[in-house]
Amino acid sequence: MKKKIYIFFLIFVVLINNVFAEREDPKVVEPISNKNFKYSAGAVYSNDYNNWIGVITVESINSPKYFYKVPIYSISLDEDLETDVQWVFINDIEFKDENTIIITNEDNNVFEMNIDTYEVTPVNVETQLFAFDIKNFKTRPVLEKIKDQIYLLFEKDNFSIIQKNKKYKYTGIQPEKKKLKKIEDVVFVAESILFQIYGEENIKNEQPYHISKYKNKWIVTGSLTKECIGGVFEIVINADNSQIESVIHGE
């Protein structure tokens, strides 16, 4: 009888330790570079949706300075457990070839990212979506209900920007119609319009530009720096045809 009580006590202690544990500091992952871009491992915590998202930040090395975050995997966190013990960090990034980065996280899930299209492909798992399983104290794969679900989850907040800025419809001369797939092309189109409206020096003072996306809409936003007077710009561009949908600048 005493032996059974002791065993139950040990199990209880292990469970309590897991629930209230603090995770160790993640491994430092050095950025890698190719041509004009630096690729860094990171993560974003979405408090509204209780999700932990591993990301690769694509950042330009030369001017103009801008960055774009690509979601690699997402973990739905258990609300009954400390959040930090559920976090899973990227712990290795390397080039497979000149167009592909291999990304491995602490759970040994492996993904590949095409640096031209930003498309992410799971390698040794079937999905980019995971949930934390408190019973087994580890993540488990969750099959996507809809195609590209992780992007809709990651970019959901951008929908409100697009809706809010609809009243600032752009009515000027439009750029040449073409598809915008690469962030360097997005920046080129954005600057060509913004320089004419607000002045080249004013816009360049808002570097680095933050590039984000929602479905087929690119959003480019300025950064609030000490050189800025007032707010920053926001421009929404249609990815299918390069047409400017809205432009605004904060005061």
N, C-alpha and C positions, 0 to 999 in steps of 0.2 A: 504493500500500500504506500509506504513512504517513498519507494522508488518511483511509482507512478506520479505522486505529487511533485517530486523533484523534477521529473521530465516535463510535466505541465508547466512548472515554474520556469524552467529554462526556455521553453517555447514562448511563454509570455514575455520574458525578458528580451528575447530576440525580436519579437514583434514590436515591443515598445521602443527598443533601440532604433529599429528601422523607421518607425513613424516620426520620432523626434531627432533623427540623425541630421548632421550637417555634412553636406558633400564637401569633398576636397576641392581645392582650386583646380580649374581645368588646365590642361597642358597648353603651353604657349605655342601657337601655330604661326610660323613665320609666313608673311605674304609671299606670293610668287608673281612674276611679271612676264609679260609678253608684249613686245612692241610698245604701244603707248598706254598700256593698261596694267594696273596692279590688282591682284585678286586676294582678298582677305577673308578669313573665316570669322563668323560672328553669330549672333543670335538676337532675336526680337521676342520680347514677352508681350503678348496681347492680354491686357487685364480684362478688357471687355468680353473677350471670347474664351479666356482662360486657356490659352494655347501658347506653347513654346515652339518657336520656329527657328530652325537652323538656317542661316543665310550665307551666301557669298556676296561680298560687296565688290562691285566692279568700279574702279576709280581711275580716272584719267591721270596720267603722270605729267603731261605737258599742258600748257594753257590752250583752250579754256579748261578750267577745273570743274569736274562734275562727277557724280557717283550714282550708282543704281544698285539696288539690293535684289538678289535673286533667291527666292525661297527654295530650299533643298528638301527639307522634311518638316513636318509639323507634328507635335505631340499634344493631344488633348489631356490636360492635367486633371487629377482627381482632387475635388474640392475639400475632401476630408483629410488631406495629407499636406504636410509642408511642401511648398512649391519647389524650393531649391533642391530637394532630394530627388525630384522628378526630372530635373533638367538634364538633357543629354547634349553635350557640346561636340562640335566638329573637332577632331584631334589630328587630322592629317589632310593636306591637299598637295597634289602634285600633277604635273602634266603627263598625260598618257601619250599624247602627240601634240603637234602645234595647234590643234583645234579643240582639244578635249582635256578637261581637268577631271581627275579622279578625286572624289571626296569621301572620306571615311569618318564616321562618328564614334563615340565612345561605346556604342552597342555593336560595333563592327558592321554596321549597315553601310553599304557602299553605293555611291551614286556617281554618275558621269554628267558633266555639264559641257555642252557645246558653247564655246566662247563667241561664236558668230551669231547664233540664234538664241542663246540663253536657255535652250531646251535642256531639261534635266531628265535623266533616265535611271531608274533604280536598277542595280546590277545583281545583287544577291538577295533582294527582297522584291515583292510584287507591287509595292505601293510607296508613296511618299508620306502617307498618313499613318499615324500611330496614336495609341492611347496608353496611358499609364495604368497598369493592372496592379492594384494594391495587394491582391491576394498573393501574387507571385513576386511582387515588388520589382517589376521591370516593365518595359514597354512591350506592347503587342501590336502587330500590323492591323490596320483597318482598311479594308478595300474601299476605293473611291466609289461614291454613289453616282457622281457625274464626272465627265472628263475635265481634267485640269482643275479639280476641286481645290487643290492647295492654293492656286493663284487667286481664285475667287475669295478664299478665306483671307489670304495675305493682303489682297488689294481692296478688301471690302470698304475700308475707311475712305478710300479715294472716290467712291461713288458720291459721297456727300459734297466733295469739292466740285465735282462736275455739275451736280445739281445746283449748288449755290451760285456757281459762276455763269449759269445759263443766261442770266439777266445782263451779263457783260458781253454779249455777242459781238464778235469781231466783224466789222463791215468794210475793212480795207482791202487792198489788193492781195489776192491769195498767191501762195507759192505754186510752183509747177506741180502738177498732180503726179504723185508716185507713191508707192508703198514705203513705209518707214519701218524697217526691221532692226536697224542698228542704232544704238544710243548716240553715236557720233553724228549720224544723219539727223536725229531728232534735235540735237543741240544746234546744228547748223541752221535748220529751219527756224527754230525758236529765236536764235540771235538775229537772223535776218529781219525778222519782224520787230522784235523788241528794240533793236538799235534805232530803227526808224522812229519809233514812238517815244521812247524814253531817253535816248542817247546812249552811245556805245560805252562811255566811261561809267555812267550810272549803273548800267546792267553788269558790266564787268566787275564792279565793286561788290556785286552780290554773289560772287563765286565763293565756294563751289555750288553749282546748281544741283538741286536734288531732282532726280528723274524717277518717276513712278508711273504706274500704268493701271488702268481698269478696263478689262476686255480689250476693245480696239481703240482706246483713248490713251494717248501719252499725256502726262502732266509734268511740266517743268516748273520748278519753284526756286526762287532765289534764297540765299542764306542771309540772315540779318547780321551784318558785320559792323564794325565801328565806323567804316566809311559810308554806311548807308544813312540816308536821311529819310526818316519815316519807315514805312513797311517794305515789303518785298513784292516782286512780280509773281504772278501765276498765269501760265498759258496752257491751254488745252488744245491738243492737236490730234486730228483723226489719223490713226496709223494706216488706214487703208488707202488714203489719197493725199496726205500731207496738208489737208485743209485746216486752217485755224478756226476753232469753234468759239473760243473766248479768250480774252486778255484782260487782266486787271492788275493794278499796282496799289498796294496798301499806302496809307498816308502816314 
